[in-house]
Amino acid sequence: MGARKIQDEIEARECIAKMKKSGLTLSKWARSVGIDGRSLHAWNVNLARGGTSSPQKTRQALAVRRVKLVELVPMAASRVARYVVQVGQLAVEVDAQFDPATLRRLIAVLRSC
């Protein structure tokens, strides 16, 4: 059975702190505790690039990110005009609110086919 991967930033920060405290290299420490060294190394590099924050702030930030409520409001069914633009055998269907610049780009792509 292979070594397990680091699950999240909190665990990564804790493991990195323990590894540094042990005085062992990253690979030796990871092997000694059954953690995938590549996973720990990737976390170490990414955390070093992104700066550091306290474990408490990290836990709070992760907790906030875990709970997000999104209100879904059904849109009223409306009769929006739909248009089909055909170039040769290819076609694009758009509605009345479609951006003209985007439509021009799509037509240029269709022409190149």
PDB file as gemmi writes it, atoms N, CA and C in Angstrom:
CRYST1    1.000    1.000    1.000  90.00  90.00  90.00 P 1                      
ATOM      1  N   MET A   1       0.845  -1.181   0.000  1.00  0.00           N  
ATOM      2  CA  MET A   1       0.000   0.000   0.000  1.00  0.00           C  
ATOM      3  C   MET A   1       0.885   1.237   0.000  1.00  0.00           C  
ATOM      4  N   GLY A   2       0.577   2.232  -0.829  1.00  0.00           N  
ATOM      5  CA  GLY A   2       1.391   3.430  -0.962  1.00  0.00           C  
ATOM      6  C   GLY A   2       1.179   4.412   0.168  1.00  0.00           C  
ATOM      7  N   ALA A   3       2.058   5.384   0.193  1.00  0.00           N  
ATOM      8  CA  ALA A   3       1.951   6.438   1.197  1.00  0.00           C  
ATOM      9  C   ALA A   3       0.753   7.325   0.880  1.00  0.00           C  
ATOM     10  N   ARG A   4       0.179   7.916   1.915  1.00  0.00           N  
ATOM     11  CA  ARG A   4      -1.022   8.727   1.700  1.00  0.00           C  
ATOM     12  C   ARG A   4      -0.655  10.165   1.344  1.00  0.00           C  
ATOM     13  N   LYS A   5      -1.537  10.808   0.620  1.00  0.00           N  
ATOM     14  CA  LYS A   5      -1.320  12.193   0.191  1.00  0.00           C  
ATOM     15  C   LYS A   5      -1.839  13.162   1.249  1.00  0.00           C  
ATOM     16  N   ILE A   6      -1.271  14.350   1.256  1.00  0.00           N  
ATOM     17  CA  ILE A   6      -1.720  15.422   2.145  1.00  0.00           C  
ATOM     18  C   ILE A   6      -3.112  15.852   1.670  1.00  0.00           C  
ATOM     19  N   GLN A   7      -4.061  16.004   2.598  1.00  0.00           N  
ATOM     20  CA  GLN A   7      -5.442  16.289   2.230  1.00  0.00           C  
ATOM     21  C   GLN A   7      -5.770  17.768   2.056  1.00  0.00           C  
ATOM     22  N   ASP A   8      -5.178  18.637   2.901  1.00  0.00           N  
ATOM     23  CA  ASP A   8      -5.523  20.050   2.806  1.00  0.00           C  
ATOM     24  C   ASP A   8      -4.394  20.919   3.344  1.00  0.00           C  
ATOM     25  N   GLU A   9      -4.584  22.225   3.272  1.00  0.00           N  
ATOM     26  CA  GLU A   9      -3.556  23.172   3.684  1.00  0.00           C  
ATOM     27  C   GLU A   9      -3.227  23.060   5.168  1.00  0.00           C  
ATOM     28  N   ILE A  10      -4.217  22.830   5.977  1.00  0.00           N  
ATOM     29  CA  ILE A  10      -3.974  22.717   7.426  1.00  0.00           C  
ATOM     30  C   ILE A  10      -3.042  21.552   7.710  1.00  0.00           C  
ATOM     31  N   GLU A  11      -3.365  20.392   7.144  1.00  0.00           N  
ATOM     32  CA  GLU A  11      -2.517  19.223   7.347  1.00  0.00           C  
ATOM     33  C   GLU A  11      -1.120  19.465   6.783  1.00  0.00           C  
ATOM     34  N   ALA A  12      -1.037  20.113   5.638  1.00  0.00           N  
ATOM     35  CA  ALA A  12       0.268  20.378   5.018  1.00  0.00           C  
ATOM     36  C   ALA A  12       1.119  21.255   5.921  1.00  0.00           C  
ATOM     37  N   ARG A  13       0.537  22.309   6.456  1.00  0.00           N  
ATOM     38  CA  ARG A  13       1.295  23.210   7.340  1.00  0.00           C  
ATOM     39  C   ARG A  13       1.762  22.477   8.600  1.00  0.00           C  
ATOM     40  N   GLU A  14       0.898  21.639   9.148  1.00  0.00           N  
ATOM     41  CA  GLU A  14       1.282  20.880  10.341  1.00  0.00           C  
ATOM     42  C   GLU A  14       2.422  19.910  10.037  1.00  0.00           C  
ATOM     43  N   CYS A  15       2.322  19.224   8.905  1.00  0.00           N  
ATOM     44  CA  CYS A  15       3.378  18.268   8.529  1.00  0.00           C  
ATOM     45  C   CYS A  15       4.698  18.977   8.259  1.00  0.00           C  
ATOM     46  N   ILE A  16       4.648  20.096   7.570  1.00  0.00           N  
ATOM     47  CA  ILE A  16       5.875  20.840   7.268  1.00  0.00           C  
ATOM     48  C   ILE A  16       6.531  21.323   8.553  1.00  0.00           C  
ATOM     49  N   ALA A  17       5.724  21.792   9.495  1.00  0.00           N  
ATOM     50  CA  ALA A  17       6.282  22.238  10.780  1.00  0.00           C  
ATOM     51  C   ALA A  17       6.936  21.073  11.521  1.00  0.00           C  
ATOM     52  N   LYS A  18       6.281  19.912  11.545  1.00  0.00           N  
ATOM     53  CA  LYS A  18       6.845  18.734  12.212  1.00  0.00           C  
ATOM     54  C   LYS A  18       8.115  18.262  11.523  1.00  0.00           C  
ATOM     55  N   MET A  19       8.121  18.314  10.187  1.00  0.00           N  
ATOM     56  CA  MET A  19       9.287  17.893   9.429  1.00  0.00           C  
ATOM     57  C   MET A  19      10.478  18.795   9.741  1.00  0.00           C  
ATOM     58  N   LYS A  20      10.249  20.108   9.779  1.00  0.00           N  
ATOM     59  CA  LYS A  20      11.328  21.056  10.077  1.00  0.00           C  
ATOM     60  C   LYS A  20      11.842  20.859  11.502  1.00  0.00           C  
ATOM     61  N   LYS A  21      10.924  20.609  12.430  1.00  0.00           N  
ATOM     62  CA  LYS A  21      11.309  20.399  13.826  1.00  0.00           C  
ATOM     63  C   LYS A  21      12.122  19.120  13.994  1.00  0.00           C  
ATOM     64  N   SER A  22      11.851  18.118  13.177  1.00  0.00           N  
ATOM     65  CA  SER A  22      12.547  16.834  13.297  1.00  0.00           C  
ATOM     66  C   SER A  22      14.005  16.907  12.850  1.00  0.00           C  
ATOM     67  N   GLY A  23      14.316  17.839  11.961  1.00  0.00           N  
ATOM     68  CA  GLY A  23      15.670  17.944  11.446  1.00  0.00           C  
ATOM     69  C   GLY A  23      15.945  17.004  10.281  1.00  0.00           C  
ATOM     70  N   LEU A  24      14.976  16.173   9.913  1.00  0.00           N  
ATOM     71  CA  LEU A  24      15.140  15.250   8.789  1.00  0.00           C  
ATOM     72  C   LEU A  24      14.856  15.976   7.472  1.00  0.00           C  
ATOM     73  N   THR A  25      15.334  15.393   6.386  1.00  0.00           N  
ATOM     74  CA  THR A  25      14.971  15.931   5.076  1.00  0.00           C  
ATOM     75  C   THR A  25      13.495  15.645   4.847  1.00  0.00           C  
ATOM     76  N   LEU A  26      12.932  16.366   3.905  1.00  0.00           N  
ATOM     77  CA  LEU A  26      11.515  16.194   3.604  1.00  0.00           C  
ATOM     78  C   LEU A  26      11.213  14.751   3.219  1.00  0.00           C  
ATOM     79  N   SER A  27      12.019  14.176   2.328  1.00  0.00           N  
ATOM     80  CA  SER A  27      11.736  12.810   1.866  1.00  0.00           C  
ATOM     81  C   SER A  27      11.871  11.788   2.990  1.00  0.00           C  
ATOM     82  N   LYS A  28      12.907  11.929   3.847  1.00  0.00           N  
ATOM     83  CA  LYS A  28      13.086  10.975   4.958  1.00  0.00           C  
ATOM     84  C   LYS A  28      11.963  11.105   5.973  1.00  0.00           C  
ATOM     85  N   TRP A  29      11.572  12.346   6.280  1.00  0.00           N  
ATOM     86  CA  TRP A  29      10.506  12.535   7.260  1.00  0.00           C  
ATOM     87  C   TRP A  29       9.195  11.962   6.714  1.00  0.00           C  
ATOM     88  N   ALA A  30       8.891  12.276   5.455  1.00  0.00           N  
ATOM     89  CA  ALA A  30       7.638  11.794   4.863  1.00  0.00           C  
ATOM     90  C   ALA A  30       7.595  10.272   4.870  1.00  0.00           C  
ATOM     91  N   ARG A  31       8.679   9.632   4.480  1.00  0.00           N  
ATOM     92  CA  ARG A  31       8.741   8.170   4.456  1.00  0.00           C  
ATOM     93  C   ARG A  31       8.548   7.612   5.869  1.00  0.00           C  
ATOM     94  N   SER A  32       9.131   8.282   6.863  1.00  0.00           N  
ATOM     95  CA  SER A  32       9.059   7.763   8.238  1.00  0.00           C  
ATOM     96  C   SER A  32       7.644   7.803   8.819  1.00  0.00           C  
ATOM     97  N   VAL A  33       6.811   8.724   8.311  1.00  0.00           N  
ATOM     98  CA  VAL A  33       5.446   8.829   8.846  1.00  0.00           C  
ATOM     99  C   VAL A  33       4.385   8.344   7.861  1.00  0.00           C  
ATOM    100  N   GLY A  34       4.812   7.775   6.724  1.00  0.00           N  
ATOM    101  CA  GLY A  34       3.864   7.197   5.776  1.00  0.00           C  
ATOM    102  C   GLY A  34       3.137   8.195   4.901  1.00  0.00           C  
ATOM    103  N   ILE A  35       3.760   9.347   4.650  1.00  0.00           N  
ATOM    104  CA  ILE A  35       3.151  10.364   3.790  1.00  0.00           C  
ATOM    105  C   ILE A  35       3.879  10.379   2.462  1.00  0.00           C  
ATOM    106  N   ASP A  36       3.146  10.584   1.382  1.00  0.00           N  
ATOM    107  CA  ASP A  36       3.727  10.680   0.044  1.00  0.00           C  
ATOM    108  C   ASP A  36       4.631  11.910  -0.013  1.00  0.00           C  
ATOM    109  N   GLY A  37       5.927  11.690  -0.238  1.00  0.00           N  
ATOM    110  CA  GLY A  37       6.894  12.780  -0.273  1.00  0.00           C  
ATOM    111  C   GLY A  37       6.610  13.785  -1.380  1.00  0.00           C  
ATOM    112  N   ARG A  38       6.105  13.312  -2.522  1.00  0.00           N  
ATOM    113  CA  ARG A  38       5.786  14.228  -3.628  1.00  0.00           C  
ATOM    114  C   ARG A  38       4.640  15.154  -3.248  1.00  0.00           C  
ATOM    115  N   SER A  39       3.666  14.619  -2.532  1.00  0.00           N  
ATOM    116  CA  SER A  39       2.538  15.430  -2.094  1.00  0.00           C  
ATOM    117  C   SER A  39       3.013  16.507  -1.116  1.00  0.00           C  
ATOM    118  N   LEU A  40       3.828  16.097  -0.154  1.00  0.00           N  
ATOM    119  CA  LEU A  40       4.336  17.052   0.833  1.00  0.00           C  
ATOM    120  C   LEU A  40       5.226  18.100   0.157  1.00  0.00           C  
ATOM    121  N   HIS A  41       6.050  17.667  -0.775  1.00  0.00           N  
ATOM    122  CA  HIS A  41       6.922  18.603  -1.482  1.00  0.00           C  
ATOM    123  C   HIS A  41       6.093  19.629  -2.265  1.00  0.00           C  
ATOM    124  N   ALA A  42       5.054  19.173  -2.944  1.00  0.00           N  
ATOM    125  CA  ALA A  42       4.202  20.088  -3.714  1.00  0.00           C  
ATOM    126  C   ALA A  42       3.549  21.122  -2.806  1.00  0.00           C  
ATOM    127  N   TRP A  43       3.044  20.673  -1.664  1.00  0.00           N  
ATOM    128  CA  TRP A  43       2.455  21.608  -0.700  1.00  0.00           C  
ATOM    129  C   TRP A  43       3.509  22.586  -0.197  1.00  0.00           C  
ATOM    130  N   ASN A  44       4.693  22.091   0.089  1.00  0.00           N  
ATOM    131  CA  ASN A  44       5.767  22.937   0.600  1.00  0.00           C  
ATOM    132  C   ASN A  44       6.104  24.040  -0.412  1.00  0.00           C  
ATOM    133  N   VAL A  45       6.227  23.671  -1.678  1.00  0.00           N  
ATOM    134  CA  VAL A  45       6.534  24.646  -2.732  1.00  0.00           C  
ATOM    135  C   VAL A  45       5.402  25.654  -2.878  1.00  0.00           C  
ATOM    136  N   ASN A  46       4.165  25.165  -2.941  1.00  0.00           N  
ATOM    137  CA  ASN A  46       3.020  26.065  -3.132  1.00  0.00           C  
ATOM    138  C   ASN A  46       2.833  27.017  -1.961  1.00  0.00           C  
ATOM    139  N   LEU A  47       3.018  26.525  -0.745  1.00  0.00           N  
ATOM    140  CA  LEU A  47       2.870  27.396   0.416  1.00  0.00           C  
ATOM    141  C   LEU A  47       3.990  28.418   0.467  1.00  0.00           C  
ATOM    142  N   ALA A  48       5.190  28.023   0.063  1.00  0.00           N  
ATOM    143  CA  ALA A  48       6.310  28.963   0.048  1.00  0.00           C  
ATOM    144  C   ALA A  48       6.065  30.065  -0.977  1.00  0.00           C  
ATOM    145  N   ARG A  49       5.468  29.746  -2.080  1.00  0.00           N  
ATOM    146  CA  ARG A  49       5.169  30.748  -3.113  1.00  0.00           C  
ATOM    147  C   ARG A  49       4.071  31.702  -2.675  1.00  0.00           C  
ATOM    148  N   GLY A  50       3.079  31.175  -1.985  1.00  0.00           N  
ATOM    149  CA  GLY A  50       1.908  31.972  -1.631  1.00  0.00           C  
ATOM    150  C   GLY A  50       2.032  32.716  -0.327  1.00  0.00           C  
ATOM    151  N   GLY A  51       3.164  32.695   0.298  1.00  0.00           N  
ATOM    152  CA  GLY A  51       3.307  33.348   1.588  1.00  0.00           C  
ATOM    153  C   GLY A  51       2.780  32.463   2.696  1.00  0.00           C  
ATOM    154  N   THR A  52       2.831  32.961   3.881  1.00  0.00           N  
ATOM    155  CA  THR A  52       2.386  32.168   5.017  1.00  0.00           C  
ATOM    156  C   THR A  52       1.295  32.905   5.771  1.00  0.00           C  
ATOM    157  N   SER A  53       0.469  32.151   6.415  1.00  0.00           N  
ATOM    158  CA  SER A  53      -0.526  32.705   7.326  1.00  0.00           C  
ATOM    159  C   SER A  53      -0.543  31.804   8.542  1.00  0.00           C  
ATOM    160  N   SER A  54      -1.076  32.302   9.607  1.00  0.00           N  
ATOM    161  CA  SER A  54      -1.096  31.490  10.814  1.00  0.00           C  
ATOM    162  C   SER A  54      -2.054  30.327  10.626  1.00  0.00           C  
ATOM    163  N   PRO A  55      -1.800  29.189  11.308  1.00  0.00           N  
ATOM    164  CA  PRO A  55      -2.730  28.059  11.191  1.00  0.00           C  
ATOM    165  C   PRO A  55      -4.157  28.428  11.585  1.00  0.00           C  
ATOM    166  N   GLN A  56      -4.303  29.331  12.564  1.00  0.00           N  
ATOM    167  CA  GLN A  56      -5.646  29.747  12.994  1.00  0.00           C  
ATOM    168  C   GLN A  56      -6.362  30.464  11.858  1.00  0.00           C  
ATOM    169  N   LYS A  57      -5.656  31.391  11.177  1.00  0.00           N  
ATOM    170  CA  LYS A  57      -6.271  32.108  10.058  1.00  0.00           C  
ATOM    171  C   LYS A  57      -6.582  31.147   8.923  1.00  0.00           C  
ATOM    172  N   THR A  58      -5.703  30.185   8.698  1.00  0.00           N  
ATOM    173  CA  THR A  58      -5.928  29.203   7.645  1.00  0.00           C  
ATOM    174  C   THR A  58      -7.176  28.395   7.939  1.00  0.00           C  
ATOM    175  N   ARG A  59      -7.338  27.945   9.188  1.00  0.00           N  
ATOM    176  CA  ARG A  59      -8.537  27.178   9.563  1.00  0.00           C  
ATOM    177  C   ARG A  59      -9.800  28.012   9.367  1.00  0.00           C  
ATOM    178  N   GLN A  60      -9.739  29.291   9.772  1.00  0.00           N  
ATOM    179  CA  GLN A  60     -10.907  30.163   9.620  1.00  0.00           C  
ATOM    180  C   GLN A  60     -11.235  30.365   8.150  1.00  0.00           C  
ATOM    181  N   ALA A  61     -10.209  30.591   7.332  1.00  0.00           N  
ATOM    182  CA  ALA A  61     -10.437  30.800   5.900  1.00  0.00           C  
ATOM    183  C   ALA A  61     -11.028  29.554   5.260  1.00  0.00           C  
ATOM    184  N   LEU A  62     -10.510  28.371   5.617  1.00  0.00           N  
ATOM    185  CA  LEU A  62     -11.046  27.134   5.062  1.00  0.00           C  
ATOM    186  C   LEU A  62     -12.480  26.900   5.518  1.00  0.00           C  
ATOM    187  N   ALA A  63     -12.772  27.230   6.772  1.00  0.00           N  
ATOM    188  CA  ALA A  63     -14.132  27.046   7.286  1.00  0.00           C  
ATOM    189  C   ALA A  63     -15.096  27.950   6.536  1.00  0.00           C  
ATOM    190  N   VAL A  64     -14.685  29.183   6.262  1.00  0.00           N  
ATOM    191  CA  VAL A  64     -15.539  30.107   5.528  1.00  0.00           C  
ATOM    192  C   VAL A  64     -15.763  29.596   4.111  1.00  0.00           C  
ATOM    193  N   ARG A  65     -14.718  29.061   3.486  1.00  0.00           N  
ATOM    194  CA  ARG A  65     -14.847  28.570   2.113  1.00  0.00           C  
ATOM    195  C   ARG A  65     -15.701  27.319   2.034  1.00  0.00           C  
ATOM    196  N   ARG A  66     -15.744  26.522   3.087  1.00  0.00           N  
ATOM    197  CA  ARG A  66     -16.501  25.270   3.047  1.00  0.00           C  
ATOM    198  C   ARG A  66     -17.998  25.498   3.040  1.00  0.00           C  
ATOM    199  N   VAL A  67     -18.448  26.571   3.700  1.00  0.00           N  
ATOM    200  CA  VAL A  67     -19.877  26.810   3.810  1.00  0.00           C  
ATOM    201  C   VAL A  67     -20.236  28.017   2.957  1.00  0.00           C  
ATOM    202  N   LYS A  68     -20.875  27.746   1.839  1.00  0.00           N  
ATOM    203  CA  LYS A  68     -21.349  28.819   0.976  1.00  0.00           C  
ATOM    204  C   LYS A  68     -22.773  28.508   0.588  1.00  0.00           C  
ATOM    205  N   LEU A  69     -23.633  29.464   0.822  1.00  0.00           N  
ATOM    206  CA  LEU A  69     -25.020  29.309   0.418  1.00  0.00           C  
ATOM    207  C   LEU A  69     -25.241  30.118  -0.841  1.00  0.00           C  
ATOM    208  N   VAL A  70     -25.848  29.505  -1.799  1.00  0.00           N  
ATOM    209  CA  VAL A  70     -26.147  30.181  -3.043  1.00  0.00           C  
ATOM    210  C   VAL A  70     -27.645  30.103  -3.255  1.00  0.00           C  
ATOM    211  N   GLU A  71     -28.267  31.261  -3.353  1.00  0.00           N  
ATOM    212  CA  GLU A  71     -29.708  31.288  -3.575  1.00  0.00           C  
ATOM    213  C   GLU A  71     -29.972  31.162  -5.069  1.00  0.00           C  
ATOM    214  N   LEU A  72     -30.765  30.188  -5.418  1.00  0.00           N  
ATOM    215  CA  LEU A  72     -31.134  29.981  -6.807  1.00  0.00           C  
ATOM    216  C   LEU A  72     -32.544  30.516  -7.007  1.00  0.00           C  
ATOM    217  N   VAL A  73     -32.650  31.466  -7.900  1.00  0.00           N  
ATOM    218  CA  VAL A  73     -33.943  32.083  -8.170  1.00  0.00           C  
ATOM    219  C   VAL A  73     -34.362  31.703  -9.575  1.00  0.00           C  
ATOM    220  N   PRO A  74     -35.501  31.039  -9.693  1.00  0.00           N  
ATOM    221  CA  PRO A  74     -35.931  30.647 -11.034  1.00  0.00           C  
ATOM    222  C   PRO A  74     -36.241  31.880 -11.878  1.00  0.00           C  
ATOM    223  N   MET A  75     -35.794  31.834 -13.111  1.00  0.00           N  
ATOM    224  CA  MET A  75     -36.064  32.936 -14.028  1.00  0.00           C  
ATOM    225  C   MET A  75     -37.432  32.736 -14.646  1.00  0.00           C  
ATOM    226  N   ALA A  76     -38.088  33.816 -14.867  1.00  0.00           N  
ATOM    227  CA  ALA A  76     -39.396  33.741 -15.507  1.00  0.00           C  
ATOM    228  C   ALA A  76     -39.210  33.267 -16.938  1.00  0.00           C  
ATOM    229  N   ALA A  77     -40.061  32.367 -17.328  1.00  0.00           N  
ATOM    230  CA  ALA A  77     -39.988  31.874 -18.702  1.00  0.00           C  
ATOM    231  C   ALA A  77     -40.382  33.009 -19.633  1.00  0.00           C  
ATOM    232  N   SER A  78     -39.511  33.325 -20.535  1.00  0.00           N  
ATOM    233  CA  SER A  78     -39.827  34.407 -21.462  1.00  0.00           C  
ATOM    234  C   SER A  78     -39.626  33.923 -22.893  1.00  0.00           C  
ATOM    235  N   ARG A  79     -40.310  34.548 -23.761  1.00  0.00           N  
ATOM    236  CA  ARG A  79     -40.187  34.233 -25.179  1.00  0.00           C  
ATOM    237  C   ARG A  79     -39.135  35.159 -25.764  1.00  0.00           C  
ATOM    238  N   VAL A  80     -37.883  34.719 -25.737  1.00  0.00           N  
ATOM    239  CA  VAL A  80     -36.790  35.504 -26.298  1.00  0.00           C  
ATOM    240  C   VAL A  80     -36.587  35.056 -27.737  1.00  0.00           C  
ATOM    241  N   ALA A  81     -36.448  36.024 -28.613  1.00  0.00           N  
ATOM    242  CA  ALA A  81     -36.245  35.700 -30.026  1.00  0.00           C  
ATOM    243  C   ALA A  81     -34.938  34.940 -30.202  1.00  0.00           C  
ATOM    244  N   ARG A  82     -34.953  33.904 -31.010  1.00  0.00           N  
ATOM    245  CA  ARG A  82     -33.759  33.115 -31.295  1.00  0.00           C  
ATOM    246  C   ARG A  82     -33.479  33.204 -32.782  1.00  0.00           C  
ATOM    247  N   TYR A  83     -32.210  33.281 -33.105  1.00  0.00           N  
ATOM    248  CA  TYR A  83     -31.793  33.392 -34.498  1.00  0.00           C  
ATOM    249  C   TYR A  83     -30.796  32.287 -34.819  1.00  0.00           C  
ATOM    250  N   VAL A  84     -30.873  31.771 -36.022  1.00  0.00           N  
ATOM    251  CA  VAL A  84     -29.920  30.777 -36.492  1.00  0.00           C  
ATOM    252  C   VAL A  84     -29.135  31.423 -37.624  1.00  0.00           C  
ATOM    253  N   VAL A  85     -27.807  31.499 -37.434  1.00  0.00           N  
ATOM    254  CA  VAL A  85     -26.920  32.050 -38.454  1.00  0.00           C  
ATOM    255  C   VAL A  85     -26.214  30.862 -39.082  1.00  0.00           C  
ATOM    256  N   GLN A  86     -26.435  30.685 -40.399  1.00  0.00           N  
ATOM    257  CA  GLN A  86     -25.858  29.537 -41.086  1.00  0.00           C  
ATOM    258  C   GLN A  86     -24.841  30.012 -42.103  1.00  0.00           C  
ATOM    259  N   VAL A  87     -23.648  29.377 -42.040  1.00  0.00           N  
ATOM    260  CA  VAL A  87     -22.581  29.647 -43.005  1.00  0.00           C  
ATOM    261  C   VAL A  87     -22.210  28.293 -43.592  1.00  0.00           C  
ATOM    262  N   GLY A  88     -22.607  28.072 -44.830  1.00  0.00           N  
ATOM    263  CA  GLY A  88     -22.379  26.760 -45.430  1.00  0.00           C  
ATOM    264  C   GLY A  88     -23.200  25.714 -44.700  1.00  0.00           C  
ATOM    265  N   GLN A  89     -22.541  24.639 -44.286  1.00  0.00           N  
ATOM    266  CA  GLN A  89     -23.235  23.561 -43.564  1.00  0.00           C  
ATOM    267  C   GLN A  89     -23.222  23.773 -42.054  1.00  0.00           C  
ATOM    268  N   LEU A  90     -22.514  24.770 -41.573  1.00  0.00           N  
ATOM    269  CA  LEU A  90     -22.411  25.008 -40.136  1.00  0.00           C  
ATOM    270  C   LEU A  90     -23.358  26.120 -39.712  1.00  0.00           C  
ATOM    271  N   ALA A  91     -23.886  26.007 -38.485  1.00  0.00           N  
ATOM    272  CA  ALA A  91     -24.844  26.992 -38.002  1.00  0.00           C  
ATOM    273  C   ALA A  91     -24.569  27.333 -36.545  1.00  0.00           C  
ATOM    274  N   VAL A  92     -24.930  28.571 -36.182  1.00  0.00           N  
ATOM    275  CA  VAL A  92     -24.838  29.040 -34.796  1.00  0.00           C  
ATOM    276  C   VAL A  92     -26.201  29.599 -34.423  1.00  0.00           C  
ATOM    277  N   GLU A  93     -26.705  29.191 -33.256  1.00  0.00           N  
ATOM    278  CA  GLU A  93     -27.991  29.696 -32.791  1.00  0.00           C  
ATOM    279  C   GLU A  93     -27.738  30.680 -31.656  1.00  0.00           C  
ATOM    280  N   VAL A  94     -28.337  31.872 -31.757  1.00  0.00           N  
ATOM    281  CA  VAL A  94     -28.143  32.920 -30.738  1.00  0.00           C  
ATOM    282  C   VAL A  94     -29.493  33.505 -30.374  1.00  0.00           C  
ATOM    283  N   ASP A  95     -29.526  34.207 -29.230  1.00  0.00           N  
ATOM    284  CA  ASP A  95     -30.755  34.896 -28.860  1.00  0.00           C  
ATOM    285  C   ASP A  95     -30.571  36.400 -29.091  1.00  0.00           C  
ATOM    286  N   ALA A  96     -31.603  37.170 -28.811  1.00  0.00           N  
ATOM    287  CA  ALA A  96     -31.589  38.599 -29.104  1.00  0.00           C  
ATOM    288  C   ALA A  96     -30.554  39.368 -28.277  1.00  0.00           C  
ATOM    289  N   GLN A  97     -30.144  38.849 -27.119  1.00  0.00           N  
ATOM    290  CA  GLN A  97     -29.176  39.546 -26.276  1.00  0.00           C  
ATOM    291  C   GLN A  97     -27.731  39.183 -26.616  1.00  0.00           C  
ATOM    292  N   PHE A  98     -27.495  38.469 -27.690  1.00  0.00           N  
ATOM    293  CA  PHE A  98     -26.153  38.006 -28.029  1.00  0.00           C  
ATOM    294  C   PHE A  98     -25.269  39.184 -28.433  1.00  0.00           C  
ATOM    295  N   ASP A  99     -24.006  39.156 -28.023  1.00  0.00           N  
ATOM    296  CA  ASP A  99     -23.042  40.220 -28.309  1.00  0.00           C  
ATOM    297  C   ASP A  99     -22.635  40.179 -29.787  1.00  0.00           C  
ATOM    298  N   PRO A 100     -22.833  41.268 -30.525  1.00  0.00           N  
ATOM    299  CA  PRO A 100     -22.501  41.284 -31.957  1.00  0.00           C  
ATOM    300  C   PRO A 100     -21.019  40.998 -32.236  1.00  0.00           C  
ATOM    301  N   ALA A 101     -20.128  41.497 -31.409  1.00  0.00           N  
ATOM    302  CA  ALA A 101     -18.695  41.261 -31.635  1.00  0.00           C  
ATOM    303  C   ALA A 101     -18.378  39.771 -31.528  1.00  0.00           C  
ATOM    304  N   THR A 102     -19.002  39.101 -30.578  1.00  0.00           N  
ATOM    305  CA  THR A 102     -18.779  37.666 -30.421  1.00  0.00           C  
ATOM    306  C   THR A 102     -19.354  36.914 -31.614  1.00  0.00           C  
ATOM    307  N   LEU A 103     -20.505  37.355 -32.081  1.00  0.00           N  
ATOM    308  CA  LEU A 103     -21.104  36.720 -33.251  1.00  0.00           C  
ATOM    309  C   LEU A 103     -20.189  36.871 -34.464  1.00  0.00           C  
ATOM    310  N   ARG A 104     -19.599  38.046 -34.662  1.00  0.00           N  
ATOM    311  CA  ARG A 104     -18.671  38.237 -35.781  1.00  0.00           C  
ATOM    312  C   ARG A 104     -17.488  37.276 -35.682  1.00  0.00           C  
ATOM    313  N   ARG A 105     -16.950  37.095 -34.461  1.00  0.00           N  
ATOM    314  CA  ARG A 105     -15.831  36.171 -34.280  1.00  0.00           C  
ATOM    315  C   ARG A 105     -16.256  34.727 -34.584  1.00  0.00           C  
ATOM    316  N   LEU A 106     -17.451  34.348 -34.146  1.00  0.00           N  
ATOM    317  CA  LEU A 106     -17.938  32.990 -34.428  1.00  0.00           C  
ATOM    318  C   LEU A 106     -18.115  32.771 -35.928  1.00  0.00           C  
ATOM    319  N   ILE A 107     -18.636  33.763 -36.611  1.00  0.00           N  
ATOM    320  CA  ILE A 107     -18.827  33.633 -38.058  1.00  0.00           C  
ATOM    321  C   ILE A 107     -17.474  33.509 -38.745  1.00  0.00           C  
ATOM    322  N   ALA A 108     -16.488  34.264 -38.294  1.00  0.00           N  
ATOM    323  CA  ALA A 108     -15.143  34.160 -38.876  1.00  0.00           C  
ATOM    324  C   ALA A 108     -14.580  32.748 -38.678  1.00  0.00           C  
ATOM    325  N   VAL A 109     -14.838  32.159 -37.512  1.00  0.00           N  
ATOM    326  CA  VAL A 109     -14.381  30.798 -37.258  1.00  0.00           C  
ATOM    327  C   VAL A 109     -15.105  29.826 -38.173  1.00  0.00           C  
ATOM    328  N   LEU A 110     -16.406  29.998 -38.328  1.00  0.00           N  
ATOM    329  CA  LEU A 110     -17.177  29.122 -39.208  1.00  0.00           C  
ATOM    330  C   LEU A 110     -16.678  29.207 -40.648  1.00  0.00           C  
ATOM    331  N   ARG A 111     -16.375  30.415 -41.092  1.00  0.00           N  
ATOM    332  CA  ARG A 111     -15.882  30.595 -42.465  1.00  0.00           C  
ATOM    333  C   ARG A 111     -14.553  29.871 -42.682  1.00  0.00           C  
ATOM    334  N   SER A 112     -13.745  29.795 -41.633  1.00  0.00           N  
ATOM    335  CA  SER A 112     -12.412  29.165 -41.786  1.00  0.00           C  
ATOM    336  C   SER A 112     -12.499  27.644 -41.850  1.00  0.00           C  
ATOM    337  N   CYS A 113     -13.638  27.085 -41.494  1.00  0.00           N  
ATOM    338  CA  CYS A 113     -13.770  25.622 -41.473  1.00  0.00           C  
ATOM    339  C   CYS A 113     -13.928  25.032 -42.858  1.00  0.00           C  
TER     340      CYS A 113                                                      
END                                                                             
